[in-house]
Amino acid sequence: MATETQQAGPARRRARARLSRRESRQRIVAAATELVRTRSYAELSVDAVMREAGLGRTIFYRHFDDLLDLLLGTAREAVEGIYEAQLSLVESHPSDAAAATRGAFEAAVGVYLRHGPLLRCIQEAAAGDEELAPGYAEMRRRFDALAEQALRELGYAGRQPPDNLAEIARALNRMNETYLTDTFGREPRVAPEVAVQTLTDIWDAVISR
């Protein structure tokens, strides 16, 4: 019968293998996150990511199907963070509209500070990838629906909203996306507090009109 020491040997080897797999994935994600700070989506490649990670190309495919799979998986936290920020507006009371708007944009700017280059890369990929484009468009529609609901509840509580409220919401969201991507998609162009104040002022003007 195998001793406890003999039984522990394979267990330790399996644990090391799991750790190695986890570490290699983390290195790949870190490498991609670093590269997108200075490169567009078109300039990225699996080879470039793996050179940055210091790992062989074959290891990449143990973790990801392709470059887009890597970027989408890495960006999931960022997208969820932006969604939560916009959802917080919907859940706010009209009397707290000003504070809620600022809080939502503080959260959104925080996400872009951490993940702006990655989100820019996803946007670039969606513009040229026929498989990604429908999913990206659907994500935008979800954000637009949240923005419309927030405007309706914060700006038009108890009164008739304009017929083009959905289009106002869509326009505001495209402005948010373009402004934040341009500002934080590479090196920050303005201080975070300036970006928060700018977007808050615009949304407050729409809500309080």
VOGU-3710 file (C-alpha; in Angstrom, 3 decimals, decimal comma):
1> matetqqagp> 0,000/0,000/0,000  1,304/3,452/-0,927  2,503/5,574/1,931  1,085/9,029/2,600  4,320/10,526/1,261  4,018/8,530/-1,980  0,393/9,595/-2,376  1,275/13,224/-1,758  3,810/13,291/-4,601  1,297/13,194/-7,504
11> arrrararls> -0,966/15,613/-5,639  1,864/18,131/-5,339  2,696/17,727/-9,025  -0,949/18,328/-9,982  -1,020/21,406/-7,746  2,137/22,742/-9,424  0,624/22,100/-12,851  -2,541/23,993/-11,890  -0,470/26,863/-10,534  1,625/26,950/-13,684
21> rresrqriva> -1,506/27,052/-15,824  -2,988/29,860/-13,739  0,252/31,822/-13,840  0,634/31,420/-17,599  -2,888/32,696/-18,141  -2,222/35,688/-15,906  0,957/36,459/-17,829  -0,884/36,337/-21,153  -3,635/38,640/-19,887  -1,050/41,037/-18,415
31> aatelvrtrs> 0,885/41,057/-21,692  -2,218/41,842/-23,760  -3,265/44,549/-21,307  0,155/46,167/-21,620  0,285/45,975/-25,425  -3,103/47,598/-25,989  -1,827/50,716/-24,253  0,252/51,542/-27,315  -1,189/49,402/-30,126  -4,446/49,319/-32,027
41> yaelsvdavm> -6,399/46,108/-32,471  -5,039/45,790/-36,019  -1,480/45,905/-34,650  -2,019/43,085/-32,164  -1,254/39,429/-32,815  -0,979/36,224/-30,829  2,765/36,197/-31,532  3,176/39,732/-30,182  1,226/38,909/-27,020  3,231/35,751/-26,373
51> reaglgrtif> 6,539/37,522/-26,957  5,481/40,123/-24,403  4,428/37,345/-22,011  7,703/35,450/-22,554  5,830/32,236/-23,396  5,560/29,940/-26,390  2,751/30,429/-28,889  1,223/26,996/-28,267  0,532/27,887/-24,634  -1,842/30,632/-25,811
61> yrhfddlldl> -4,284/28,083/-27,229  -4,482/26,182/-23,965  -6,319/29,207/-22,588  -7,946/31,091/-25,481  -9,486/30,306/-28,859  -8,007/33,382/-30,518  -6,958/36,966/-29,882  -10,541/38,202/-29,729  -11,438/35,552/-27,141  -8,573/36,846/-24,981
71> llgtareave> -9,642/40,474/-25,288  -13,332/39,795/-24,655  -12,608/37,673/-21,613  -10,262/40,290/-20,216  -12,744/43,102/-20,885  -15,692/41,393/-19,183  -14,966/42,999/-15,808  -14,773/46,431/-17,424  -18,077/46,069/-19,264  -19,796/44,847/-16,111
81> giyeaqlslv> -18,391/47,807/-14,203  -19,785/50,297/-16,732  -23,142/48,523/-16,719  -23,300/48,721/-12,925  -22,472/52,423/-13,062  -25,340/53,104/-15,467  -27,695/50,832/-13,537  -27,061/52,944/-10,432  -28,685/55,897/-12,236  -31,840/53,908/-12,922
91> eshpsdaaaa> -32,081/52,920/-9,272  -31,679/56,501/-8,003  -34,462/58,700/-6,650  -35,198/61,915/-8,614  -34,316/64,025/-5,569  -30,808/62,556/-5,674  -30,335/62,988/-9,424  -27,315/65,309/-9,229  -25,402/63,153/-6,760  -26,392/59,969/-8,578
101> trgafeaavg> -25,174/61,299/-11,926  -21,818/62,294/-10,489  -21,475/58,958/-8,705  -22,238/57,037/-11,875  -19,611/58,927/-13,861  -17,025/58,611/-11,105  -17,514/54,846/-11,358  -17,425/54,858/-15,174  -14,290/57,005/-15,325  -12,667/54,683/-12,790
111> vylrhgpllr> -13,342/51,740/-15,101  -11,882/53,587/-18,090  -8,818/54,588/-16,089  -8,098/50,890/-15,485  -9,323/49,422/-18,763  -9,587/52,255/-21,302  -7,045/50,870/-23,819  -8,677/47,455/-23,662  -12,159/48,903/-24,222  -10,822/50,939/-27,135
121> ciqeaaagde> -9,400/47,753/-28,647  -12,759/45,983/-28,329  -14,461/48,917/-30,028  -11,936/48,766/-32,870  -12,427/45,020/-33,207  -16,209/45,369/-33,350  -15,896/47,858/-36,194  -14,213/45,295/-38,425  -15,285/41,886/-37,149  -18,586/40,570/-38,538
131> elapgyaemr> -18,929/38,010/-35,740  -18,323/40,476/-32,930  -20,360/43,369/-34,377  -23,856/41,964/-33,573  -22,929/41,259/-29,956  -21,389/44,683/-29,580  -24,498/46,293/-31,056  -26,693/44,334/-28,647  -24,557/45,482/-25,707  -25,010/49,074/-26,857
141> rrfdalaeqa> -28,788/48,583/-27,028  -28,779/47,360/-23,423  -26,901/50,470/-22,339  -29,228/52,674/-24,384  -32,279/51,139/-22,698  -30,763/51,850/-19,282  -29,970/55,433/-20,258  -33,514/55,988/-21,510  -34,956/54,588/-18,286  -32,641/56,785/-16,201
151> lrelgyagrq> -33,641/59,913/-18,130  -37,318/59,037/-17,834  -37,195/58,472/-14,084  -34,766/61,230/-13,123  -35,706/63,960/-15,565  -39,363/63,333/-16,340  -40,827/61,898/-13,164  -44,469/62,991/-13,154  -44,373/64,692/-16,561  -44,500/63,706/-20,181
161> ppdnlaeiar> -41,087/62,902/-21,708  -40,318/63,990/-25,279  -41,142/61,606/-28,101  -37,478/61,300/-29,016  -36,306/60,322/-25,523  -34,853/57,052/-26,814  -32,777/58,947/-29,351  -31,620/61,424/-26,706  -30,492/58,477/-24,584  -28,697/56,868/-27,526
171> alnrmnetyl> -26,960/60,135/-28,403  -25,816/60,621/-24,808  -24,456/57,095/-24,628  -22,527/57,481/-27,884  -21,110/60,724/-26,543  -20,100/58,983/-23,302  -18,454/56,133/-25,160  -16,598/58,325/-27,656  -15,467/60,840/-25,059  -14,253/58,248/-22,555
181> tdtfgreprv> -12,549/56,145/-25,225  -10,806/59,184/-26,690  -9,814/60,454/-23,242  -8,648/57,216/-21,625  -8,173/54,814/-24,548  -4,458/55,540/-24,670  -2,711/57,982/-22,368  -5,231/60,061/-20,369  -5,863/63,409/-22,070  -7,460/65,098/-19,061
191> apevavqtlt> -7,552/64,531/-15,318  -10,227/62,054/-14,165  -12,046/64,698/-12,127  -12,311/66,907/-15,231  -13,855/64,050/-17,217  -16,331/63,343/-14,406  -17,332/67,009/-14,179  -17,704/67,347/-17,945  -20,040/64,374/-18,356  -21,954/65,240/-15,177
201> diwdavisr> -22,587/68,787/-16,411  -23,919/67,552/-19,748  -26,234/64,938/-18,229  -27,440/67,333/-15,532  -28,309/69,860/-18,212  -30,430/67,275/-20,024  -32,085/65,913/-16,870  -32,950/69,307/-15,397  -34,165/71,056/-18,544
//
